[in-house]
Amino acid sequence: MKSLLRIIQITRQLWPLYAAVSSFSILVAVASQVQPILTKTIIDQLTLIIGDQAVNLTIVVACVVAIFLADVATTLFSNIGGYFGDILQARLRKSLSERYYEHILRLPQSYYDREMTGKIISRLNRSIDQITNFAQAFSNNFLQFIFSTILSLAIVFWYSWPVGIMLTLLYPIFIWLTLRTSSKWQNYQAQINENVDIANGRFAEVIGQIKVVKSFGRQARELDVFQKRYQKAIDVTHPQSRLWHKQDVIRRLILNLIFLAVYAYIFIAATQGKYSLGVTVLLIQYAAMIRVPIFSISFMVDMMQRAIANTRDYFAAIDEIPEVSAIKLAGLNIERADIEFSQVDFRYNKKDRKVLSGLSFKVSAGSKVALVGESGQGKTTIINLILGLYRTSSGFIKIDNKDIADMPLGDLRQASAVVFQEPALFSGTVRENIAYGVPKASLVDVKKAAKAANAHEFIQKFDKGYSTPIGERGLKLSGGQKQRLAIARALLKDAPILILDEATSSLDTRSERLVQQALDRLMKGRTTIIIAHRLSTISEVDQIITIKDGQVDEAGSPTELATSGGIYDQLLTLQASHDKKKLKNYEIS
């Protein structure tokens, strides 16, 4: 229940809609109380015939008309309230979805490292669906049940306090019987949610990498994994459903016994002359009116428990601690972009081994520095730390002699442009992707960046030019074209720090040459950090830093390290040997 109260709290801006729905629910409840009272009046008039007394036809006709008007009012009020309930549901969906999305975007990279993308999406869809469906049902039905019941009980107490007490006892008994199994039911629901989320998460992952799945012929295996997860959800549904319906039978039987006592008391009391025929009919009608919502409440309780179980997942994500952005310091403009690592230690989790250990080096403003080393030595981690995706375990990183721990993350990342090995493009047009970092950029500036990135020529060949949709993740483009768009995006951002993470490793020779030309233009005047396995791409850098076991092994110019006997020297030797072997094979063929 606390979760549902949190929903109301965080969506308090919707209070006018909550108030409107509540108001019309009260009006429907009031209108629904009129008919039994008017029916009593009519019956009392009709009983006068038995005693040979005159019936007041004016009262009878007025009551009949009033019943008609009450029915019309009930129809109008319930539909107007339903309209506001539908709007409330839509606004609630929007509010909760936006809050979730906003918070997810602010979570640290470590959260995404441990969560499946599809699971994050599935949790949003499932949670929001259950919450908003419950909110709509609650506003359109449950509130009306509550107000109708309160008014009905008040009227019953006015005419017969013993009947009122018996009917009132229905509610604490029903609630107690429901709460007895609520915790166990929700535990079952948590297991179901977990399996469904994992299945849907894997589904999204497979669809995103369908080429890999098809090329390895793993469709049947992936379907099998998907089916097994849903089967586990079904297996848990069996005991959950048995629990619910077993308890529902018990609840209903107990309520049936209470209603037996109510009706028996009313009829016996009526035969003893305690109630007139009109009052007897009135009490029976109100008992029936209370009976309908109390038995319908089983459905509402089921929806409520599902909503509570699903809001736990929603708030589990909302309660994740977001990235900490420091208070903005005065005059914090990164201009020169000197970078310094000082005794930096880093591990992804407390129990993991250190990825970086006592790492120290400096990068002068405007220089080009290459990080070289075998895979798994910490090169990409260094990049992630510069971007503020993770925080150091100890030591510090400074840019322009300012600790980045004191910098707002937005400012820090705004000062950096990144070109990844796998260019990350989005569905949309060519122009939108190039201007991703500068959304308000003019078409002239976009074209200028594209020309500098050697992309303008192939863009012009598209039917719609810069307005051409590129498909999800740029699937309509070649690897070289995607990479040049990524470079154009970095050029347009015009950040003082440039990071190139294996930017040419997956390209053919011609594409690599075009991309390298674009990169050369991009690197001018910027502090550039390069990760590259192709040593030819870093032969012109100012400094090479070799990384081994998370520490600096060597640092120097390409010329100095080429004969040092260190990692770079060894890699050069291996590459030269490999090139000779390729040349020999070419000559033989």
NORWOQUI-V807002 format. One line per field, one symbol per residue. psi: psi as a letter, one per 40 degrees, with the letter a starting at -180 (. if undefined). Layout:
psi=???
This chain:
psi=dddddddddefeeedddddddddddddddddeedddddddddddddedddefihhgdddddddddddddddddddddddddddddddddddddddddddddddddeiidddddeihdddddddddddddddddddddddddddddddddddddddddddhddddddddedddddddddddedddddddddddddddddddddddddddfddddddefedddddddddddddddddddddddddddddddddddddddddddddddddddddeediidddddddddddddddddddeddddddddddddddddddddddehhihhhihhihfghhddfhhhhhfhihidideiihdihfhhiihiheihhhhiiiieeeddddddddeediiidiaihihffhhedeihddddddeihhhidhhhiiiaidddddedegdeiiddddddddddefedddddeidebeehheihffeeiidddddddddddddddfidhhhhgfeedeiiddddddddddddddeheihhhhhhdhddeeeeidihhhhhfeihdihaidddedfeeadddddddddddddddddddddd.
